[in-house]
Amino acid sequence: MKIALLGLHIIITSILITLILLQNSKGGLQSGVGSGDMYRSRRGAERIVFTGTIVFAVLFFVTSIVNLVIR
């Protein structure tokens, strides 16, 4: 059980890293310092990557906690 959970955790981690690297690089701290399109909406693939990042971040958190609890 522990080995299967660790394998799942590694897969989730790999997907989360990939999704973070796929995100648009214009959304950082500098975008809010005078950019006109500060409140634009996400559309298409950008929205899928954004929501996928949130989902896999939550899954990463949950599997991390479960790995701590299971001995």
N, CA, C and O atoms as a printed pandas DataFrame, in Angstrom:
     atom_number atom_name residue_name chain_id  residue_number  x_coord  y_coord  z_coord
0              1         N          MET        A               1    0.826   -1.198    0.000
1              2        CA          MET        A               1    0.000    0.000    0.000
2              3         C          MET        A               1    0.869    1.260    0.000
3              4         O          MET        A               1    0.623    2.202   -0.753
4              5         N          LYS        A               2    1.891    1.254    0.863
5              6        CA          LYS        A               2    2.766    2.423    0.964
6              7         C          LYS        A               2    3.528    2.644   -0.342
7              8         O          LYS        A               2    3.702    3.784   -0.772
8              9         N          ILE        A               3    3.985    1.554   -0.978
9             10        CA          ILE        A               3    4.736    1.684   -2.229
10            11         C          ILE        A               3    3.834    2.190   -3.354
11            12         O          ILE        A               3    4.258    3.015   -4.163
12            13         N          ALA        A               4    2.610    1.709   -3.409
13            14        CA          ALA        A               4    1.664    2.178   -4.421
14            15         C          ALA        A               4    1.345    3.653   -4.232
15            16         O          ALA        A               4    1.234    4.402   -5.202
16            17         N          LEU        A               5    1.197    4.067   -2.975
17            18        CA          LEU        A               5    0.910    5.468   -2.686
18            19         C          LEU        A               5    2.099    6.362   -3.042
19            20         O          LEU        A               5    1.918    7.473   -3.541
20            21         N          LEU        A               6    3.306    5.878   -2.787
21            22        CA          LEU        A               6    4.496    6.641   -3.171
22            23         C          LEU        A               6    4.620    6.753   -4.692
23            24         O          LEU        A               6    5.020    7.795   -5.213
24            25         N          GLY        A               7    4.275    5.673   -5.399
25            26        CA          GLY        A               7    4.280    5.719   -6.861
26            27         C          GLY        A               7    3.273    6.722   -7.395
27            28         O          GLY        A               7    3.571    7.473   -8.324
28            29         N          LEU        A               8    2.078    6.739   -6.812
29            30        CA          LEU        A               8    1.055    7.712   -7.194
30            31         C          LEU        A               8    1.519    9.130   -6.899
31            32         O          LEU        A               8    1.274   10.049   -7.681
32            33         N          HIS        A               9    2.192    9.301   -5.764
33            34        CA          HIS        A               9    2.701   10.617   -5.381
34            35         C          HIS        A               9    3.748   11.113   -6.388
35            36         O          HIS        A               9    3.763   12.294   -6.737
36            37         N          ILE        A              10    4.605   10.228   -6.844
37            38        CA          ILE        A              10    5.624   10.599   -7.843
38            39         C          ILE        A              10    4.972   10.976   -9.167
39            40         O          ILE        A              10    5.407   11.927   -9.816
40            41         N          ILE        A              11    3.943   10.253   -9.575
41            42        CA          ILE        A              11    3.240   10.564  -10.824
42            43         C          ILE        A              11    2.548   11.919  -10.715
43            44         O          ILE        A              11    2.624   12.730  -11.638
44            45         N          ILE        A              12    1.873   12.170   -9.589
45            46        CA          ILE        A              12    1.203   13.457   -9.380
46            47         C          ILE        A              12    2.216   14.592   -9.379
47            48         O          ILE        A              12    1.960   15.657   -9.942
48            49         N          THR        A              13    3.364   14.370   -8.750
49            50        CA          THR        A              13    4.409   15.389   -8.714
50            51         C          THR        A              13    4.917   15.716  -10.109
51            52         O          THR        A              13    5.111   16.885  -10.440
52            53         N          SER        A              14    5.133   14.698  -10.925
53            54        CA          SER        A              14    5.613   14.917  -12.299
54            55         C          SER        A              14    4.604   15.702  -13.128
55            56         O          SER        A              14    4.977   16.608  -13.874
56            57         N          ILE        A              15    3.334   15.356  -12.997
57            58        CA          ILE        A              15    2.292   16.073  -13.733
58            59         C          ILE        A              15    2.186   17.513  -13.254
59            60         O          ILE        A              15    2.019   18.424  -14.065
60            61         N          LEU        A              16    2.282   17.730  -11.937
61            62        CA          LEU        A              16    2.203   19.082  -11.388
62            63         C          LEU        A              16    3.362   19.942  -11.882
63            64         O          LEU        A              16    3.155   21.101  -12.244
64            65         N          ILE        A              17    4.562   19.405  -11.904
65            66        CA          ILE        A              17    5.718   20.146  -12.421
66            67         C          ILE        A              17    5.513   20.505  -13.885
67            68         O          ILE        A              17    5.808   21.628  -14.294
68            69         N          THR        A              18    5.013   19.567  -14.676
69            70        CA          THR        A              18    4.764   19.828  -16.094
70            71         C          THR        A              18    3.722   20.924  -16.279
71            72         O          THR        A              18    3.902   21.813  -17.111
72            73         N          LEU        A              19    2.643   20.869  -15.517
73            74        CA          LEU        A              19    1.601   21.885  -15.642
74            75         C          LEU        A              19    2.098   23.263  -15.234
75            76         O          LEU        A              19    1.720   24.262  -15.846
76            77         N          ILE        A              20    2.933   23.329  -14.214
77            78        CA          ILE        A              20    3.481   24.619  -13.792
78            79         C          ILE        A              20    4.389   25.186  -14.877
79            80         O          ILE        A              20    4.364   26.388  -15.143
80            81         N          LEU        A              21    5.174   24.343  -15.492
81            82        CA          LEU        A              21    6.075   24.819  -16.550
82            83         C          LEU        A              21    5.329   25.221  -17.818
83            84         O          LEU        A              21    5.831   26.029  -18.599
84            85         N          LEU        A              22    4.134   24.667  -18.032
85            86        CA          LEU        A              22    3.344   25.010  -19.218
86            87         C          LEU        A              22    2.589   26.332  -19.079
87            88         O          LEU        A              22    2.088   26.863  -20.070
88            89         N          GLN        A              23    2.504   26.864  -17.871
89            90        CA          GLN        A              23    1.735   28.086  -17.683
90            91         C          GLN        A              23    2.408   29.277  -18.339
91            92         O          GLN        A              23    3.618   29.292  -18.567
92            93         N          ASN        A              24    1.588   30.273  -18.636
93            94        CA          ASN        A              24    2.052   31.489  -19.279
94            95         C          ASN        A              24    2.983   32.249  -18.343
95            96         O          ASN        A              24    2.666   32.438  -17.169
96            97         N          SER        A              25    4.109   32.677  -18.849
97            98        CA          SER        A              25    5.094   33.343  -17.990
98            99         C          SER        A              25    4.791   34.821  -17.772
99           100         O          SER        A              25    5.505   35.476  -17.012
100          101         N          LYS        A              26    3.766   35.366  -18.406
101          102        CA          LYS        A              26    3.420   36.775  -18.236
102          103         C          LYS        A              26    2.630   37.043  -16.968
103          104         O          LYS        A              26    2.369   38.205  -16.656
104          105         N          GLY        A              27    2.245   36.031  -16.234
105          106        CA          GLY        A              27    1.381   36.209  -15.085
106          107         C          GLY        A              27    2.101   36.408  -13.777
107          108         O          GLY        A              27    1.488   36.258  -12.720
108          109         N          GLY        A              28    3.358   36.735  -13.799
109          110        CA          GLY        A              28    4.113   36.874  -12.569
110          111         C          GLY        A              28    3.907   38.208  -11.884
111          112         O          GLY        A              28    2.922   38.901  -12.140
112          113         N          LEU        A              29    4.821   38.560  -11.029
113          114        CA          LEU        A              29    4.730   39.776  -10.231
114          115         C          LEU        A              29    4.786   41.023  -11.098
115          116         O          LEU        A              29    4.123   42.014  -10.791
116          117         N          GLN        A              30    5.552   40.998  -12.159
117          118        CA          GLN        A              30    5.713   42.182  -12.994
118          119         C          GLN        A              30    4.469   42.514  -13.809
119          120         O          GLN        A              30    4.340   43.639  -14.291
120          121         N          SER        A              31    3.566   41.582  -13.971
121          122        CA          SER        A              31    2.373   41.862  -14.773
122          123         C          SER        A              31    1.441   42.857  -14.088
123          124         O          SER        A              31    0.672   43.540  -14.764
124          125         N          GLY        A              32    1.493   42.952  -12.770
125          126        CA          GLY        A              32    0.612   43.859  -12.050
126          127         C          GLY        A              32    1.193   45.245  -11.850
127          128         O          GLY        A              32    0.551   46.094  -11.232
128          129         N          VAL        A              33    2.380   45.494  -12.353
129          130        CA          VAL        A              33    3.060   46.766  -12.104
130          131         C          VAL        A              33    2.843   47.727  -13.258
131          132         O          VAL        A              33    3.776   48.453  -13.600
132          133         N          GLY        A              34    1.729   47.776  -13.851
133          134        CA          GLY        A              34    1.499   48.746  -14.917
134          135         C          GLY        A              34    1.054   48.109  -16.210
135          136         O          GLY        A              34    1.063   48.758  -17.256
136          137         N          SER        A              35    0.679   46.895  -16.161
137          138        CA          SER        A              35    0.186   46.229  -17.353
138          139         C          SER        A              35   -1.290   46.541  -17.536
139          140         O          SER        A              35   -2.043   46.588  -16.564
140          141         N          GLY        A              36   -1.701   46.752  -18.765
141          142        CA          GLY        A              36   -3.089   47.094  -19.032
142          143         C          GLY        A              36   -4.030   45.909  -18.984
143          144         O          GLY        A              36   -5.223   46.083  -18.734
144          145         N          ASP        A              37   -3.523   44.706  -19.219
145          146        CA          ASP        A              37   -4.401   43.538  -19.257
146          147         C          ASP        A              37   -4.320   42.741  -17.963
147          148         O          ASP        A              37   -4.206   41.515  -17.988
148          149         N          MET        A              38   -4.377   43.428  -16.847
149          150        CA          MET        A              38   -4.237   42.781  -15.562
150          151         C          MET        A              38   -5.438   41.892  -15.237
151          152         O          MET        A              38   -5.276   40.867  -14.576
152          153         N          TYR        A              39   -6.611   42.254  -15.677
153          154        CA          TYR        A              39   -7.824   41.515  -15.342
154          155         C          TYR        A              39   -8.383   40.753  -16.532
155          156         O          TYR        A              39   -9.596   40.742  -16.743
156          157         N          ARG        A              40   -7.540   40.131  -17.292
157          158        CA          ARG        A              40   -8.038   39.365  -18.434
158          159         C          ARG        A              40   -8.467   37.972  -17.988
159          160         O          ARG        A              40   -7.991   37.467  -16.971
160          161         N          SER        A              41   -9.363   37.357  -18.744
161          162        CA          SER        A              41   -9.840   36.030  -18.369
162          163         C          SER        A              41   -9.052   34.961  -19.120
163          164         O          SER        A              41   -8.527   35.199  -20.208
164          165         N          ARG        A              42   -8.985   33.788  -18.517
165          166        CA          ARG        A              42   -8.292   32.667  -19.147
166          167         C          ARG        A              42   -9.267   31.958  -20.069
167          168         O          ARG        A              42  -10.440   31.779  -19.740
168          169         N          ARG        A              43   -8.760   31.554  -21.233
169          170        CA          ARG        A              43   -9.611   30.868  -22.202
170          171         C          ARG        A              43   -8.877   29.694  -22.795
171          172         O          ARG        A              43   -7.649   29.699  -22.874
172          173         N          GLY        A              44   -9.614   28.690  -23.211
173          174        CA          GLY        A              44   -9.074   27.564  -23.940
174          175         C          GLY        A              44   -8.097   26.728  -23.135
175          176         O          GLY        A              44   -8.357   26.348  -21.994
176          177         N          ALA        A              45   -6.956   26.453  -23.771
177          178        CA          ALA        A              45   -5.951   25.587  -23.155
178          179         C          ALA        A              45   -5.361   26.211  -21.898
179          180         O          ALA        A              45   -4.979   25.493  -20.974
180          181         N          GLU        A              46   -5.281   27.531  -21.851
181          182        CA          GLU        A              46   -4.745   28.207  -20.668
182          183         C          GLU        A              46   -5.613   27.940  -19.442
183          184         O          GLU        A              46   -5.095   27.768  -18.339
184          185         N          ARG        A              47   -6.914   27.905  -19.630
185          186        CA          ARG        A              47   -7.828   27.625  -18.522
186          187         C          ARG        A              47   -7.706   26.177  -18.063
187          188         O          ARG        A              47   -7.758   25.896  -16.866
188          189         N          ILE        A              48   -7.544   25.257  -19.014
189          190        CA          ILE        A              48   -7.388   23.841  -18.676
190          191         C          ILE        A              48   -6.115   23.622  -17.872
191          192         O          ILE        A              48   -6.122   22.895  -16.879
192          193         N          VAL        A              49   -5.019   24.252  -18.300
193          194        CA          VAL        A              49   -3.750   24.127  -17.578
194          195         C          VAL        A              49   -3.866   24.741  -16.185
195          196         O          VAL        A              49   -3.344   24.186  -15.218
196          197         N          PHE        A              50   -4.540   25.871  -16.078
197          198        CA          PHE        A              50   -4.700   26.545  -14.785
198          199         C          PHE        A              50   -5.503   25.699  -13.806
199          200         O          PHE        A              50   -5.085   25.504  -12.665
200          201         N          THR        A              51   -6.657   25.193  -14.247
201          202        CA          THR        A              51   -7.476   24.378  -13.349
202          203         C          THR        A              51   -6.803   23.033  -13.051
203          204         O          THR        A              51   -6.918   22.507  -11.944
204          205         N          GLY        A              52   -6.109   22.489  -14.034
205          206        CA          GLY        A              52   -5.367   21.247  -13.799
206          207         C          GLY        A              52   -4.276   21.424  -12.761
207          208         O          GLY        A              52   -4.025   20.526  -11.957
208          209         N          THR        A              53   -3.624   22.583  -12.777
209          210        CA          THR        A              53   -2.590   22.873  -11.783
210          211         C          THR        A              53   -3.187   22.920  -10.388
211          212         O          THR        A              53   -2.593   22.407   -9.439
212          213         N          ILE        A              54   -4.346   23.524  -10.257
213          214        CA          ILE        A              54   -5.006   23.590   -8.946
214          215         C          ILE        A              54   -5.403   22.196   -8.473
215          216         O          ILE        A              54   -5.196   21.848   -7.310
216          217         N          VAL        A              55   -5.973   21.402   -9.373
217          218        CA          VAL        A              55   -6.409   20.051   -9.002
218          219         C          VAL        A              55   -5.219   19.205   -8.568
219          220         O          VAL        A              55   -5.281   18.525   -7.544
220          221         N          PHE        A              56   -4.136   19.242   -9.342
221          222        CA          PHE        A              56   -2.986   18.411   -9.000
222          223         C          PHE        A              56   -2.233   18.939   -7.789
223          224         O          PHE        A              56   -1.569   18.162   -7.103
224          225         N          ALA        A              57   -2.315   20.229   -7.504
225          226        CA          ALA        A              57   -1.716   20.756   -6.277
226          227         C          ALA        A              57   -2.472   20.241   -5.060
227          228         O          ALA        A              57   -1.862   19.902   -4.045
228          229         N          VAL        A              58   -3.796   20.181   -5.157
229          230        CA          VAL        A              58   -4.602   19.640   -4.056
230          231         C          VAL        A              58   -4.320   18.150   -3.889
231          232         O          VAL        A              58   -4.184   17.670   -2.763
232          233         N          LEU        A              59   -4.232   17.413   -4.996
233          234        CA          LEU        A              59   -3.911   15.987   -4.919
234          235         C          LEU        A              59   -2.528   15.758   -4.319
235          236         O          LEU        A              59   -2.331   14.820   -3.546
236          237         N          PHE        A              60   -1.577   16.608   -4.671
237          238        CA          PHE        A              60   -0.232   16.521   -4.107
238          239         C          PHE        A              60   -0.271   16.717   -2.598
239          240         O          PHE        A              60    0.377   15.981   -1.854
240          241         N          PHE        A              61   -1.027   17.705   -2.151
241          242        CA          PHE        A              61   -1.161   17.970   -0.716
242          243         C          PHE        A              61   -1.797   16.783    0.000
243          244         O          PHE        A              61   -1.330   16.375    1.064
244          245         N          VAL        A              62   -2.850   16.234   -0.574
245          246        CA          VAL        A              62   -3.556   15.120    0.054
246          247         C          VAL        A              62   -2.654   13.887    0.134
247          248         O          VAL        A              62   -2.579   13.243    1.180
248          249         N          THR        A              63   -1.973   13.555   -0.959
249          250        CA          THR        A              63   -1.097   12.382   -0.926
250          251         C          THR        A              63    0.090   12.593    0.009
251          252         O          THR        A              63    0.588   11.632    0.593
252          253         N          SER        A              64    0.544   13.819    0.158
253          254        CA          SER        A              64    1.621   14.097    1.114
254          255         C          SER        A              64    1.167   13.838    2.541
255          256         O          SER        A              64    1.895   13.229    3.324
256          257         N          ILE        A              65   -0.028   14.296    2.882
257          258        CA          ILE        A              65   -0.566   14.075    4.228
258          259         C          ILE        A              65   -0.815   12.581    4.475
259          260         O          ILE        A              65   -0.514   12.064    5.551
260          261         N          VAL        A              66   -1.362   11.905    3.481
261          262        CA          VAL        A              66   -1.633   10.469    3.637
262          263         C          VAL        A              66   -0.332    9.697    3.795
263          264         O          VAL        A              66   -0.269    8.743    4.571
264          265         N          ASN        A              67    0.713   10.097    3.066
265          266        CA          ASN        A              67    2.018    9.439    3.228
266          267         C          ASN        A              67    2.584    9.641    4.626
267          268         O          ASN        A              67    3.289    8.767    5.133
268          269         N          LEU        A              68    2.297   10.757    5.253
269          270        CA          LEU        A              68    2.751   10.979    6.621
270          271         C          LEU        A              68    1.987   10.129    7.634
271          272         O          LEU        A              68    2.550    9.663    8.625
272          273         N          VAL        A              69    0.695    9.936    7.368
273          274        CA          VAL        A              69   -0.153    9.226    8.315
274          275         C          VAL        A              69    0.059    7.706    8.243
275          276         O          VAL        A              69    0.099    7.032    9.272
276          277         N          ILE        A              70    0.195    7.178    7.026
277          278        CA          ILE        A              70    0.337    5.733    6.846
278          279         C          ILE        A              70    1.758    5.308    7.204
279          280         O          ILE        A              70    2.737    5.916    6.770
280          281         N          ARG        A              71    1.842    4.267    7.994
281          282        CA          ARG        A              71    3.174    3.732    8.362
282          283         C          ARG        A              71    3.291    2.303    7.966
283          284         O          ARG        A              71    4.331    1.684    8.191
